């Protein structure tokens, strides 16, 4: 009997996860065609300047990057 209850619990859990995923994806107001017609820039915020430089290299002209902690010329951190 205990194995049967465990199996029912697993099936109900899986169905609940699928239901939540379907509801979350169906709540969006943008369609695929509207996204491609009006692309917007990607905005990235990084903690350290090192990650900001890497992000800029990956993004190119497709987005903007802001680093919270920037390194000065002397090597000390500047916020």
Secondary structure as GFF3:
##gff-version 3
##sequence-region A 1 79
A	DSSP	alpha_helix	2	26	.	.	.	ID=ss1
A	DSSP	alpha_helix	32	37	.	.	.	ID=ss2
A	DSSP	beta_strand	42	48	.	.	.	ID=ss3
A	DSSP	alpha_helix	49	59	.	.	.	ID=ss4
A	DSSP	beta_strand	63	71	.	.	.	ID=ss5
A	DSSP	beta_strand	77	78	.	.	.	ID=ss6
###
